[in-house]
């Protein structure tokens, strides 16, 4: 998604040169959030259900699909793929994103064990979510809770195991997290919280999971939803900070390990670790759904305008230079946003809720539609609501105008 949005922005802002987009999946860009929700509930998971529409402006992009990037030489300006092809670049945009974390067990079975990140993951999982199947989900974050709701809708028996005290508590806070748990339980989902899975039980496929207190939970399907790892290994060996994603400056140029930035290397999407002046000066990766789009647009615009300002002086070049200067001065400061659908829970949020030291119910009732505001040191840093979508939407502009120090 981030790569596609970057290519679209390049064309929209006047770049007419060649664009090559390399991806390890065999599919053209598609929308991932529905994979744990409405797409997984369908009788059949298909690419057409999640594919992004390709605009005419990017019809000439060279899509190199099913060919993973395995190495790069940033000084020589080349990227090497798994099949041995080497691609030269003048500007590199790193949009390799994340992959699901996987645990290693003594009895490290593969059959009956799933993650949800890719279309192929969703296809494999959907084929096993049959009525009366016993499903154990490890992890009570958004992916885990959405997967649990979807499996329950499909007629499965579902148990969520997590070391946390409540689902999604780090982001939502105790009160709203407890309400999410209550509503999930009302739909028949069971929670085993404060515990972890220590091993798998079975001979050829998962038949049960063993918990840290010795209990065993029988299951036909085991879903790991315990977070993500960054796809940065292919950048190793370069002078680039990939200690946690790709560290960037405030315009998403990749930082060198020994200081400074690569002027022609950018990072976008989940993998970019940047400081957002709306909150503070600490670089963070933000895995919310709007970041790939907004970061791709920002970087595509910078690259396109930089190209337009080179060469002979002209009114167009002068206008591009002025736009570029304003863009770089403003920097990248998006208002993060995410949503989650679980049964009849329709949650929408803006801001960085996980930074809050306080949250307040400001509208509605906790057992129905409601809105919470989130504060850090007395200053608002976000809002979230179940239902009341128009109210929550109003926080986007209100919040973006409050540039918190």
C-alpha positions in Angstrom: 0.0 0.0 0.0 2.8 2.4 0.9 4.6 1.7 -2.3 1.5 2.2 -4.4 0.7 5.5 -2.7 4.3 6.7 -3.3 4.1 5.8 -7.0 0.7 7.6 -7.3 2.1 10.7 -5.6 5.2 10.7 -7.9 2.9 10.9 -10.9 0.4 13.3 -9.3 3.2 15.8 -8.5 4.8 15.8 -11.9 7.5 13.0 -11.9 7.4 11.4 -15.4 10.5 9.1 -15.2 10.6 5.4 -14.7 9.3 3.7 -11.5 10.1 0.1 -10.5 8.2 -1.4 -7.6 9.6 -4.6 -6.1 7.5 -6.9 -3.9 7.9 -10.4 -2.5 4.2 -11.2 -2.9 2.8 -12.4 -6.2 -0.1 -10.0 -6.0 -0.4 -6.4 -7.0 -1.0 -4.0 -4.0 -4.1 -4.8 -1.9 -5.8 -3.7 1.3 -4.8 -5.7 4.4 -7.1 -4.6 7.2 -10.2 -6.5 5.8 -8.3 -9.7 5.9 -9.2 -10.2 9.6 -12.7 -8.8 9.1 -15.3 -9.0 6.3 -13.0 -10.7 3.8 -12.3 -13.6 6.2 -16.0 -14.1 6.8 -16.7 -14.6 3.1 -17.0 -18.2 1.8 -13.9 -17.6 -0.3 -11.0 -15.2 0.2 -10.1 -13.7 -3.2 -7.6 -11.1 -4.4 -10.4 -9.2 -6.2 -12.1 -8.5 -2.8 -9.1 -6.6 -1.5 -7.3 -5.3 -4.6 -6.6 -1.6 -4.9 -7.8 0.0 -8.1 -4.9 0.8 -10.3 -5.0 4.4 -11.6 -4.1 5.3 -15.2 -1.2 7.4 -14.0 0.6 4.4 -12.6 -0.2 2.0 -15.4 3.4 2.3 -16.6 5.0 1.3 -13.3 7.2 -1.7 -13.6 5.8 -4.1 -11.0 8.4 -6.8 -10.1 6.2 -9.2 -8.1 7.0 -12.4 -6.3 10.6 -11.5 -6.1 11.9 -10.6 -2.7 14.6 -7.9 -2.2 17.5 -9.7 -0.5 20.2 -7.1 -0.5 21.1 -3.5 -1.2 24.2 -1.4 -1.8 23.2 2.2 -1.0 26.5 3.6 -2.0 26.4 1.9 -5.4 22.6 2.5 -5.6 21.5 -1.0 -6.3 19.0 -3.5 -5.0 19.4 -7.3 -5.4 16.5 -9.6 -5.6 16.1 -13.3 -4.7 16.3 -14.4 -8.4 19.7 -12.6 -8.8 18.4 -9.6 -10.7 20.0 -6.3 -9.7 18.1 -3.0 -10.1 19.9 0.3 -10.2 18.2 3.3 -8.6 18.6 7.1 -8.3 16.2 7.2 -5.4 15.1 4.3 -3.2 11.9 4.2 -1.2 11.9 1.5 1.4 8.3 0.1 1.8 9.0 -3.5 2.8 6.7 -3.3 5.9 6.3 -6.0 8.5 5.9 -9.7 8.9 4.1 -11.5 11.8 6.1 -12.6 14.8 6.3 -16.4 15.2 7.1 -18.3 18.4 9.4 -21.3 18.4 8.2 -24.3 20.5 9.8 -27.6 21.6 7.0 -29.3 19.6 7.2 -26.8 16.7 4.2 -28.0 14.6 3.2 -26.3 11.4 -0.1 -27.8 10.4 -3.1 -26.1 12.0 -1.0 -23.1 12.9 -1.7 -19.7 11.4 -0.8 -16.0 11.3 -2.7 -13.2 9.5 -0.8 -10.7 7.5 -1.0 -11.6 3.8 -3.7 -12.7 1.4 -2.2 -16.2 1.3 -2.4 -16.2 5.2 -6.1 -15.4 5.1 -6.8 -18.0 2.4 -5.1 -20.7 4.4 -6.8 -19.7 7.6 -10.3 -19.4 6.0 -10.1 -23.0 4.8 -9.9 -24.2 8.4 -12.4 -22.0 10.1 -15.3 -24.4 9.9 -18.4 -24.6 12.1 -17.6 -26.1 15.5 -13.8 -25.9 15.0 -12.0 -25.2 18.2 -9.8 -22.1 17.8 -7.2 -20.7 20.1 -5.9 -17.2 19.4 -2.6 -16.1 21.1 -2.6 -12.3 21.5 -5.3 -9.9 22.5 -4.4 -6.9 20.4 -6.4 -5.7 17.4 -5.5 -8.6 15.1 -6.2 -11.2 17.8 -9.6 -9.7 18.8 -10.7 -9.2 15.2 -9.7 -12.8 14.3 -11.5 -14.1 17.4 -14.7 -12.2 16.4 -14.5 -13.4 12.8 -13.9 -17.1 13.8 -16.9 -16.9 16.2 -19.1 -15.5 13.5 -18.1 -18.5 11.4 -19.4 -20.8 14.1 -16.1 -21.7 15.8 -15.5 -22.1 19.5 -12.9 -19.4 20.3 -10.5 -18.9 23.2 -8.1 -15.9 23.4 -4.9 -16.3 25.4 -2.7 -13.4 26.2 -0.2 -12.3 28.9 -2.0 -8.9 29.3 -4.7 -8.2 31.8 -7.2 -7.0 29.3 -7.5 -6.9 25.4 -5.9 -3.9 23.7 -5.3 -2.3 27.1 -2.0 -0.6 26.2 -3.7 1.5 23.5 -7.3 1.9 24.8 -6.8 2.1 28.5 -8.5 -0.1 31.2 -12.1 1.2 31.0 -12.6 0.9 27.2 -10.5 -2.3 27.1 -12.7 -3.9 29.8 -15.7 -3.0 27.7 -14.2 -4.6 24.6 -13.7 -7.8 26.7 -17.3 -7.7 28.0 -18.8 -7.4 24.6 -16.6 -10.1 23.1 -17.6 -12.4 26.0 -21.2 -11.6 25.4 -20.8 -13.0 21.9 -19.3 -16.3 23.3 -15.5 -15.6 23.0 -13.6 -16.9 26.1 -10.5 -15.1 27.4 -7.5 -16.7 29.3 -5.6 -13.6 30.3 -2.4 -13.3 32.3 -1.0 -16.4 30.7 1.0 -17.5 27.7 1.4 -20.5 25.4 4.6 -22.5 26.2 4.2 -25.5 23.8 2.0 -27.2 21.2 0.5 -30.6 21.6 0.0 -33.1 18.8 1.9 -35.4 16.5 1.3 -34.2 12.9 -0.7 -31.1 13.5 -1.8 -28.9 16.4 -4.3 -30.7 18.7 -3.9 -28.5 21.8 -1.8 -25.7 23.3 0.0 -25.9 26.7 -0.2 -22.9 28.9 2.5 -21.6 31.4 0.4 -23.0 34.3 0.3 -26.5 32.8 -3.2 -26.4 31.4 -3.9 -27.6 27.9 -6.5 -26.1 25.7 -7.8 -28.4 22.9 -7.8 -26.7 19.5 -8.0 -27.5 15.8 -6.7 -24.1 14.8 -4.0 -22.0 16.5 -3.6 -18.4 15.5 -0.5 -16.4 16.5 -1.3 -12.7 16.8 1.6 -11.5 18.9 2.9 -8.5 16.9 5.3 -8.0 14.0 8.9 -7.9 12.9 10.4 -5.4 10.5 11.5 -6.5 7.0 14.9 -4.7 7.1 17.4 -7.6 6.9 18.0 -6.9 3.2 19.4 -3.5 4.1 22.1 -4.9 6.5 25.7 -4.1 5.7 24.9 -0.5 4.8 25.5 2.7 6.8 21.8 2.9 7.8 20.0 2.7 11.2 17.7 -0.4 11.0 17.7 -1.0 14.8 13.9 -0.8 14.8 12.5 -0.3 11.4 14.2 2.4 9.4 15.1 5.5 11.4 14.3 8.7 9.4 14.4 12.4 9.7 11.1 14.4 9.8 10.8 14.2 6.1 11.3 10.4 6.0 14.9 10.3 4.7 16.7 7.3 6.0 19.2 8.0 8.8 22.8 6.8 8.6 24.2 4.8 11.5 27.0 7.3 12.0 24.8 10.5 11.7 23.2 12.4 8.9 20.8 11.0 6.3 20.8 9.4 2.9 19.5 12.2 0.6 18.1 9.7 -1.9 16.8 6.9 0.4 13.4 7.2 2.1 11.2 5.0 4.3 7.4 4.8 4.2 4.6 2.9 5.9 4.9 0.7 9.0 8.6 0.4 8.7 9.4 4.2 9.0 10.5 5.3 12.5 10.1 9.1 12.7 9.5 11.8 15.2 6.1 13.5 15.0 6.1 17.1 16.3 2.4 16.8 17.0 3.4 14.7 20.0 7.2 15.1 20.8 10.6 14.6 19.3 10.9 10.8 19.9 11.1 8.7 16.8 8.4 5.9 16.6 7.1 3.5 14.2 3.3 3.9 13.8 1.4 0.9 12.5 -1.9 2.7 12.0 -3.8 2.3 8.7 -3.4 5.9 7.4 0.4 6.1 7.7 1.2 4.2 4.5 -1.0 6.5 2.5 0.2 9.8 4.1 3.9 8.8 4.2 3.8 7.7 0.6 2.1 10.9 -0.5 4.7 13.0 1.4 7.7 11.2 0.0 6.4 11.0 -3.5 5.8 14.7 -3.5 9.3 15.5 -2.2 10.9 13.3 -4.9 8.8 14.7 -7.7 9.4 18.4 -6.6 13.1 17.8 -6.2 13.3 16.5 -9.8 11.2 19.5 -11.1 13.6 21.9 -9.5 16.7 20.6 -11.3 17.8 21.8 -14.7 17.2 25.1 -16.4 15.4 27.8 -14.5 11.8 28.2 -15.5 8.5 29.4 -13.9 7.6 25.7 -13.3 10.9 25.0 -11.6 10.5 28.1 -9.4 7.0 27.1 -8.4 8.2 23.6 -7.6 11.1 25.0 -5.5 8.7 27.1 -3.5 6.3 24.2 -2.9 9.2 21.9 -1.9 10.6 24.4 0.6 7.2 24.8 2.2 6.8 21.0 2.3 10.2 20.4 3.9 9.7 23.1 6.4 6.4 21.7 7.5 7.8 18.2 7.8 5.8 15.0 8.2 3.3 15.3 11.0 0.3 13.0 10.4 -2.6 12.4 12.8 -2.5 8.6 13.2 -5.8 6.9 12.7 -7.1 3.4 13.0 -10.4 1.5 13.1 -11.5 -1.9 14.3 -14.7 -3.9 13.7 -15.5 -6.7 16.1 -19.0 -8.0 16.1 -21.2 -4.9 16.6 -18.2 -2.9 17.9 -17.2 -0.3 15.4 -14.2 1.5 16.9 -12.5 4.5 15.4 -9.6 6.5 16.8 -7.3 9.5 16.0 -4.0 10.3 17.7 -1.4 8.2 19.6 -3.6 6.8 22.4 -0.8 4.6 23.7 1.1 7.7 25.0 -1.8 8.8 27.3 -1.5 8.9 31.0 -5.2 9.7 31.4 -8.4 9.1 29.4 -11.9 10.4 30.0 -15.4 9.3 28.8 -16.7 12.5 27.3 -19.8 11.4 25.4 -22.3 8.6 25.5 -22.4 5.6 27.7 -19.7 2.9 28.1 -22.2 0.1 27.4 -23.4 1.7 24.2 -22.0 4.3 21.8 -19.4 6.4 23.4 -16.3 8.7 22.9 -13.1 8.8 25.0 -10.5 11.6 25.0 -6.9 10.7 25.7 -4.4 13.1 27.5 -0.7 13.2 28.3 0.4 15.8 30.9 -3.0 17.4 30.7 -2.9 17.9 26.9 -5.1 16.0 24.5 -3.3 13.5 22.3 -6.2 11.5 20.8 -9.7 10.3 20.8 -11.5 7.0 20.3 -15.1 6.0 20.0 -17.4 3.1 19.6 -20.0 4.3 17.2 -20.6 8.1 17.1 -18.4 8.1 14.0 -19.2 11.7 13.1 -18.2 12.9 16.5 -14.9 11.0 16.4 -14.2 12.2 12.9 -14.4 15.8 14.2 -11.3 15.2 16.3 -9.0 14.8 13.2 -9.0 18.5 12.3 -9.4 19.7 15.9 -6.4 17.6 17.0 -4.2 18.5 14.0 -4.6 22.2 14.9 -3.2 21.5 18.4 0.5 21.0 17.7 1.5 19.7 21.1 5.1 20.4 22.2 
